[in-house]
């Protein structure tokens, strides 16, 4: 198991492979403050770190390519 995934608390679900809007979650990146960040790839190919709350709430659904 990836050591960064071990950082996740047991109550946080692994989002790898899930799709949120135009984002596909590629891997866990780490925590910043209280938020877990995930490396995501937009359908257009852009990769970006996105926080778990932004993915789950729908606040971030793409890199900005989709208007």
Secondary structure, DSSP 4 states (H G I P E B T S, - for coil): --HHHHTS-TTSPP-TT-EETTEEEEEEEEEETTEEEEEEEETTS-EEEEEHHHHHHSS--SSS---
